[in-house]
Amino acid sequence: MDKECESIEKCGFFKKYKETKALACRGFVRRYCKGPQQNECKRKKYSQEHGTPPSNDMMPNGQMIVA
């Protein structure tokens, strides 16, 4: 089992969507927040480049969740 992302506790996406029943969001959490694709997280890259976190609705792959 991979360890959790070091940013998981302050990540707006994780906080907002960790309890969701949506299969896609659960997959992102499993792969990016708690799995092997942590270093590919676009949210993490955005935060590093801009010095501020992205929208909570930005998924780890960089796409936005549209309601």
SEDO-78717 format. One record per residue (C-alpha): chain; residue in three letters; residue number from 0; x, y, z. Coordinates in nm, 3 decimals. Layout:
BEGIN
<r><mol>A</mol><type>ALA</type><seq>NUM</seq><c1>X</c1><c2>Y</c2><c3>Z</c3></r>
...
END
This chain:
BEGIN
<r><mol>A</mol><type>MET</type><seq>0</seq><c1>0.000</c1><c2>0.000</c2><c3>0.000</c3></r>
<r><mol>A</mol><type>ASP</type><seq>1</seq><c1>0.132</c1><c2>0.342</c2><c3>-0.093</c3></r>
<r><mol>A</mol><type>LYS</type><seq>2</seq><c1>0.147</c1><c2>0.612</c2><c3>0.169</c3></r>
<r><mol>A</mol><type>GLU</type><seq>3</seq><c1>-0.086</c1><c2>0.910</c2><c3>0.152</c3></r>
<r><mol>A</mol><type>CYS</type><seq>4</seq><c1>0.013</c1><c2>1.231</c2><c3>-0.023</c3></r>
<r><mol>A</mol><type>GLU</type><seq>5</seq><c1>0.188</c1><c2>1.476</c2><c3>0.207</c3></r>
<r><mol>A</mol><type>SER</type><seq>6</seq><c1>-0.070</c1><c2>1.741</c2><c3>0.111</c3></r>
<r><mol>A</mol><type>ILE</type><seq>7</seq><c1>-0.379</c1><c2>1.529</c2><c3>0.180</c3></r>
<r><mol>A</mol><type>GLU</type><seq>8</seq><c1>-0.481</c1><c2>1.705</c2><c3>0.502</c3></r>
<r><mol>A</mol><type>LYS</type><seq>9</seq><c1>-0.488</c1><c2>2.050</c2><c3>0.340</c3></r>
<r><mol>A</mol><type>CYS</type><seq>10</seq><c1>-0.607</c1><c2>1.946</c2><c3>-0.007</c3></r>
<r><mol>A</mol><type>GLY</type><seq>11</seq><c1>-0.941</c1><c2>2.108</c2><c3>-0.093</c3></r>
<r><mol>A</mol><type>PHE</type><seq>12</seq><c1>-1.030</c1><c2>1.836</c2><c3>-0.346</c3></r>
<r><mol>A</mol><type>PHE</type><seq>13</seq><c1>-0.969</c1><c2>1.559</c2><c3>-0.092</c3></r>
<r><mol>A</mol><type>LYS</type><seq>14</seq><c1>-1.162</c1><c2>1.739</c2><c3>0.183</c3></r>
<r><mol>A</mol><type>LYS</type><seq>15</seq><c1>-1.457</c1><c2>1.808</c2><c3>-0.044</c3></r>
<r><mol>A</mol><type>TYR</type><seq>16</seq><c1>-1.477</c1><c2>1.476</c2><c3>-0.229</c3></r>
<r><mol>A</mol><type>LYS</type><seq>17</seq><c1>-1.329</c1><c2>1.210</c2><c3>0.003</c3></r>
<r><mol>A</mol><type>GLU</type><seq>18</seq><c1>-1.675</c1><c2>1.095</c2><c3>0.115</c3></r>
<r><mol>A</mol><type>THR</type><seq>19</seq><c1>-1.839</c1><c2>1.108</c2><c3>-0.228</c3></r>
<r><mol>A</mol><type>LYS</type><seq>20</seq><c1>-2.005</c1><c2>0.807</c2><c3>-0.379</c3></r>
<r><mol>A</mol><type>ALA</type><seq>21</seq><c1>-1.902</c1><c2>0.914</c2><c3>-0.731</c3></r>
<r><mol>A</mol><type>LEU</type><seq>22</seq><c1>-1.689</c1><c2>0.640</c2><c3>-0.878</c3></r>
<r><mol>A</mol><type>ALA</type><seq>23</seq><c1>-1.463</c1><c2>0.882</c2><c3>-1.066</c3></r>
<r><mol>A</mol><type>CYS</type><seq>24</seq><c1>-1.376</c1><c2>1.084</c2><c3>-0.756</c3></r>
<r><mol>A</mol><type>ARG</type><seq>25</seq><c1>-1.307</c1><c2>0.771</c2><c3>-0.554</c3></r>
<r><mol>A</mol><type>GLY</type><seq>26</seq><c1>-1.073</c1><c2>0.656</c2><c3>-0.830</c3></r>
<r><mol>A</mol><type>PHE</type><seq>27</seq><c1>-0.882</c1><c2>0.984</c2><c3>-0.823</c3></r>
<r><mol>A</mol><type>VAL</type><seq>28</seq><c1>-0.845</c1><c2>0.964</c2><c3>-0.445</c3></r>
<r><mol>A</mol><type>ARG</type><seq>29</seq><c1>-0.724</c1><c2>0.604</c2><c3>-0.470</c3></r>
<r><mol>A</mol><type>ARG</type><seq>30</seq><c1>-0.471</c1><c2>0.676</c2><c3>-0.748</c3></r>
<r><mol>A</mol><type>TYR</type><seq>31</seq><c1>-0.350</c1><c2>1.028</c2><c3>-0.673</c3></r>
<r><mol>A</mol><type>CYS</type><seq>32</seq><c1>-0.414</c1><c2>1.094</c2><c3>-0.301</c3></r>
<r><mol>A</mol><type>LYS</type><seq>33</seq><c1>-0.331</c1><c2>0.749</c2><c3>-0.168</c3></r>
<r><mol>A</mol><type>GLY</type><seq>34</seq><c1>-0.166</c1><c2>0.574</c2><c3>-0.459</c3></r>
<r><mol>A</mol><type>PRO</type><seq>35</seq><c1>0.111</c1><c2>0.557</c2><c3>-0.716</c3></r>
<r><mol>A</mol><type>GLN</type><seq>36</seq><c1>0.028</c1><c2>0.875</c2><c3>-0.912</c3></r>
<r><mol>A</mol><type>GLN</type><seq>37</seq><c1>0.094</c1><c2>1.127</c2><c3>-0.634</c3></r>
<r><mol>A</mol><type>ASN</type><seq>38</seq><c1>0.384</c1><c2>1.284</c2><c3>-0.824</c3></r>
<r><mol>A</mol><type>GLU</type><seq>39</seq><c1>0.159</c1><c2>1.337</c2><c3>-1.127</c3></r>
<r><mol>A</mol><type>CYS</type><seq>40</seq><c1>-0.100</c1><c2>1.542</c2><c3>-0.935</c3></r>
<r><mol>A</mol><type>LYS</type><seq>41</seq><c1>-0.177</c1><c2>1.864</c2><c3>-1.123</c3></r>
<r><mol>A</mol><type>ARG</type><seq>42</seq><c1>-0.318</c1><c2>2.019</c2><c3>-0.805</c3></r>
<r><mol>A</mol><type>LYS</type><seq>43</seq><c1>0.020</c1><c2>1.982</c2><c3>-0.636</c3></r>
<r><mol>A</mol><type>LYS</type><seq>44</seq><c1>0.198</c1><c2>2.128</c2><c3>-0.939</c3></r>
<r><mol>A</mol><type>TYR</type><seq>45</seq><c1>-0.048</c1><c2>2.420</c2><c3>-0.953</c3></r>
<r><mol>A</mol><type>SER</type><seq>46</seq><c1>0.014</c1><c2>2.501</c2><c3>-0.585</c3></r>
<r><mol>A</mol><type>GLN</type><seq>47</seq><c1>0.391</c1><c2>2.495</c2><c3>-0.636</c3></r>
<r><mol>A</mol><type>GLU</type><seq>48</seq><c1>0.374</c1><c2>2.721</c2><c3>-0.942</c3></r>
<r><mol>A</mol><type>HIS</type><seq>49</seq><c1>0.119</c1><c2>2.972</c2><c3>-0.811</c3></r>
<r><mol>A</mol><type>GLY</type><seq>50</seq><c1>0.187</c1><c2>2.967</c2><c3>-0.436</c3></r>
<r><mol>A</mol><type>THR</type><seq>51</seq><c1>-0.183</c1><c2>2.914</c2><c3>-0.372</c3></r>
<r><mol>A</mol><type>PRO</type><seq>52</seq><c1>-0.406</c1><c2>2.609</c2><c3>-0.397</c3></r>
<r><mol>A</mol><type>PRO</type><seq>53</seq><c1>-0.634</c1><c2>2.558</c2><c3>-0.698</c3></r>
<r><mol>A</mol><type>SER</type><seq>54</seq><c1>-1.013</c1><c2>2.545</c2><c3>-0.683</c3></r>
<r><mol>A</mol><type>ASN</type><seq>55</seq><c1>-1.151</c1><c2>2.260</c2><c3>-0.472</c3></r>
<r><mol>A</mol><type>ASP</type><seq>56</seq><c1>-1.323</c1><c2>2.142</c2><c3>-0.791</c3></r>
<r><mol>A</mol><type>MET</type><seq>57</seq><c1>-0.998</c1><c2>2.090</c2><c3>-0.979</c3></r>
<r><mol>A</mol><type>MET</type><seq>58</seq><c1>-0.932</c1><c2>1.718</c2><c3>-0.996</c3></r>
<r><mol>A</mol><type>PRO</type><seq>59</seq><c1>-0.582</c1><c2>1.573</c2><c3>-0.959</c3></r>
<r><mol>A</mol><type>ASN</type><seq>60</seq><c1>-0.562</c1><c2>1.529</c2><c3>-1.338</c3></r>
<r><mol>A</mol><type>GLY</type><seq>61</seq><c1>-0.616</c1><c2>1.905</c2><c3>-1.386</c3></r>
<r><mol>A</mol><type>GLN</type><seq>62</seq><c1>-0.975</c1><c2>1.882</c2><c3>-1.513</c3></r>
<r><mol>A</mol><type>MET</type><seq>63</seq><c1>-1.253</c1><c2>2.075</c2><c3>-1.340</c3></r>
<r><mol>A</mol><type>ILE</type><seq>64</seq><c1>-1.562</c1><c2>1.908</c2><c3>-1.192</c3></r>
<r><mol>A</mol><type>VAL</type><seq>65</seq><c1>-1.866</c1><c2>2.070</c2><c3>-1.349</c3></r>
<r><mol>A</mol><type>ALA</type><seq>66</seq><c1>-2.191</c1><c2>2.040</c2><c3>-1.159</c3></r>
END
